[in-house]
């Protein structure tokens, strides 16, 4: 049973200081994104171009997938098709089993998280090592990522120090990021050198050439694929782009939107198997084709997983990724999750102030806040709006539609100022649980305007 | 058969959405001309010297990181010599003890300091990532303004692998604190050839 967002958020907010730190750490990323975007004078043109490429691709997806398969095959890359998460996991296990491989290194892939590949392979006796530093930290801590780009952002360095003490025998009490990174470097170099297979995600798959592009800062995807003889790529079908030259648009947008870097340290183009090696691509549907039929939601397939909408979201920043209870948190997760299961994730479209900041920063122009609003409508049709919310909305609607009632309430609401705290801040007032209520002004806007007009004369 | 099921599901569903055209190749506005490569490489954590300052570049690395023993360079110079044998058929794991690798970039991009290299013919690709320090020689006539110009120049990738590298490997996964030297090279030095 997945907890509703407000419940889980409450747990996150118990540690007030850490929650405030989380908020500022992500705002720092958002500010870096802004500076990077401003450095590119044609930023808005790039966004429009990227959105057009994505929308075009999505509306011709089947033929681009076939083109990708054909061109990849010509380069000696094997292509597999997985309808579901289960198919995906089984295809990968089968590839490993046939080669008697039990040691795998993996670079960051949200799709393998979505498919729960690690627990599946571990049950079969395969060791899967996540090699992105943030992913390795949370793998040790046995928890899911809380962010799609910086997966361990919910942990303070002291907590990471303790995790490393336990798993890597690091110095007690040493929480220096440089020391911790070096410790992980030594540990993971061993793992890279001993791996039998490397699994990566895919940032882009190019139909025209059958190429896979993977972007990292740490170089873990490159070490994980240049050493072992087998490279398996786990790729969602929406990651296809038509042309090799389209990459210039996306690579200019991706890192700037994600972390404010002009490009990631490594943008690796896998154009065929490594010397004496094998390369396999698993194309995964897992519900994506269903989204194609829903014109109100189809733009969500444009997503390039940069995380900009998470970093800017006032609700994400203040409640943490785990509060969402879905592989992908934040605004993009909140529009994707209900497609998987509208009942379990019914609270997510409400985990938004609808301020629209997500839509404004999205490099591929997904209409995120419109989709969140649309979901609220859909959920209401399905009878999934929480009763207090529904009653409040019905009451407000009644007041706003009736001028006399509106005037009466305007007069009455000033009595709120006179209410004793224990009534005003009773459990019925959810808003007041965490914050002070604003003081109601002595006169209404209409009264103030009338007075202003009179004074003018 | 998953393949046909997925494709037919996509075909029947994609018909319900608006079919739009591909917008074509992005016309670069070329408005980043005032950027200077040397400044961009410093921003991404790299060092830069002119090729004639090669000795200083090596000295800089030794001052920061200490003594270095095994080196491989694509060509012999008076400041770096190959003292380990590498060739295309070298097992990829044998590159694990390289201290300094010097390569030649095929092109360099000014807007993000990235250099482009494709699957090297003279050593396994693992060397690019296992080496502790990477030195990249850039011919200034191969520099382009932005990524659009870069892909225009690359045109078609024939090698099995090509990579843009912008600065040394890095991470900020611990508390958003930038640490240089994650899994790959701890430093990246650009040696700019004289025009």
Interface residues (C-beta under 8 A of the other chain):
Chain A: X25 X28 X29 X40 X41 X42 X45 X46 X49 X52 X53 X55 X56 X57 X58 X59 X60 X61 X62 X65 X66 X75 X81 X82 X83 X87 X131 X132 X133 X134 X137 X150 X151 X152 X153 X156 X157 X160 X177 X178 X180 X181 X182 X185 X188 X189 X192 X193 X209 X211 X217 X218 X219 X220 X222 X223 X226 X227 X237 X242 X243 X244 X245 X247 X248 X249 X251 X252 X259 X261 X262 X263 X264 X265 X266 X267 X268 X269 X270 X271 X272 X273 X274 X275 X283 X285 X289 X290 X292 X293 X295 X298
Chain B: X2 X3 X5 X6 X7 X9 X10 X11 X12 X13 X14 X16 X17 X18 X19 X20 X21 X22 X23 X25 X26 X29 X31 X32 X40 X43 X44 X88 X89 X92 X93 X96 X109 X111 X112 X113 X114 X119 X124 X125 X126 X128 X129 X130 X146 X147 X148 X150 X151 X152 X154 X156 X157 X158 X159 X160 X161 X162 X163 X164 X165 X166 X167 X168 X169 X170 X171 X172 X173 X174 X175 X176 X177 X179 X181 X182 X183 X184 X185
